[in-house]
C-alpha cells in the first residue's frame, strides 16, 4: 500500500512506497524536496468530528469581512493626516499611489479567479497606463506574503500565474 500525501510546494498528490516514509524525496511535478510522511497504522485513524454548519458560516463570514476590510485599506489614497487626491494642476504627470495600483491588481486577480475575463482585461488596460509603477508594485507583491493583500484564497502557484499574466499584458 502506497503513502499518499500532497506536495508542500505545489500541492500535487504524490504516491510513495511505504518504505520511503520518514525521508525526504523530490516531487515528480515541481522537483522540490518534500518530506514523505510515515504511513499511519489503521488503528491510529480516527473519525472526524461532525461539521458545525453555524460555526463554519460564522468563520467564512469573518474571513470575507476581513478580506473586504483589507481591500478597503488598500484603496485608501492617503494616510491619516495627509492630503488626499491628485496634486494641483490636473492629472498630467500624476503617478497613481501604490495602494491604488495594488487595489487594481487585486481586482485583476479577483476577476481572473471568478472567470470575469472582460473585467480583467479592463483592469489590465487601466494598469497599463502606468506600466513602470505597476511593475514595481508587482515586484514588491511577489516578494511579500500574498495573503496580506486580501487576495482570494487560491493556491500560490495560481496567484503567481495570474500576476505573471498581468505582467505579460502590460
N, C-alpha and C positions, 0 to 999 in steps of 0.2 A: 504494500500500500504506500502511495507516494505522499509526501508532505506538500500541502497546498498552502500558499501564502501570497500576499501581494508585495511587489517591489516597493520599497520605501521611497524610491526616487520617481518612478514613472507609473506606479500603481497597477501595473500589469499583473495578471495572475501567473504564478510560477509554480511548477510542479517539480519537486526534487525527490530523490530516493531517500528512504528512511535513514540510511547510514550517513547522510550529509547533514543531519540535524546538529545544531550547535556550532556549525562552522560558517565561514564566510565564502560566498561564491559570487560570480558575476551574473547579472541579469541578462538573459538572452535577448531582451528587447533594447535596453538602453546601455548595456555593458558596464554599468556602475556596480561597485562592490556592495553586496547586501547580505545581511545576516539571515541565515536559514534557521528558523526556529526548530526546536526539538519536537518530535511527534508527541501528541497528547494521548496518554492512555485512555481507553474508553471509560474506565471507571472515574476519571477526573472531569468528565464532561457533565455540565450542569444545564438544566433547562433555564431559559431566560425568564425573567420576571415578566408578568403581563404589562403591556404598554399602557400607561395612563394617558388617555387622549386629552384630557383637560390640561395636564402638565405639558404635554407636547405642544398643544396650541399656544399656551402661555409662553413657552420658550421660543417658538417661532415668531410670535408677535413681538417679543422683546428684541429678538435678533433683527427683525425688519425695522423696528423703531430705531435701534442703534445705528443701522446702516443709513437710514434716512437722515438721522442727526449728523452723522459723519459727512454725508453728501452736502447737507446744508452748510456745514462749516467750511467745506472746500469751495463752495460757491460764494462765500463772503469776499467782498472786494478789498476790504481794509481791516486792519487790526483795530480793536477798540482804541479810541482817541485819535486815530488818523483820519484824514480827509479821504472820502471815497470818491470813486468815479475817475473819469479821464482827466488829463491835465488840461489847463486852459488853452484855448487856441484851436479847439477842434480835435478830431481824431487823427489828423496827419502825424505820423511818426509815433503814434501811441502803440506801445507793446502791451499786449494783454497780460495781466498778472498771472503768475504760475498757478495760483489757486483756481483761477477761471479756466486755464488750459487743462489743469488736472481734472476739473469737473467735466469738461468736454471729452477728455479721454475716457473717463468713467462712463459717460453717456454712450460713447462709441462701443465700449466693451459690453455694456448692458444691451445695446441694440443688437450687437452680433450674437450675444448669448441667447437672446429671445427670438432670433431669426428675422428681425426687422431690418432688412438689408438696405432699404431706401433711406431709413433714418440714419443708419451707419454711414452711408455714402454722403448724406447731407452734412453730418458732423465732420467727416473726414475732409470734405471740401472746405468747411469753415476753418478747420485746423490748418489746412494747407496755406492759408493766408499768412500765417506767422511760423513758417517752417523751422527757422533756427531755434526759436524759443520752445516749440513743441518737441523738437529733437532733444533739447536739453532736459525738458521735463520727463520725456520717455526714458532717457538715460538714468535720471535720478530714480524713477519708479522701478526700473529693472534691478537696481541695486538695493532697493528697500524691500521690506516685507509687504507684499501686495495686499495683505488682509487689512492693513491700517488705512487703506483708501476706501473701504466700504464697497469693494468690488463684489460682484456676485460670487457665491461660493462655488467656484469651478476648480477643477484640478489645475495646479500651477502650470503644467505644460500647455493647457488650453488657453489660460490667461496670457502666457507669454506668446503663444501663437497669434492671438488677437492683436497684441501690441506690435508684433513683427509685421502683421498685415497692415496695420495703420502706418508704420514706418515706411513700408513699401509704397503705400498710396500717396505719401507726401511727395 
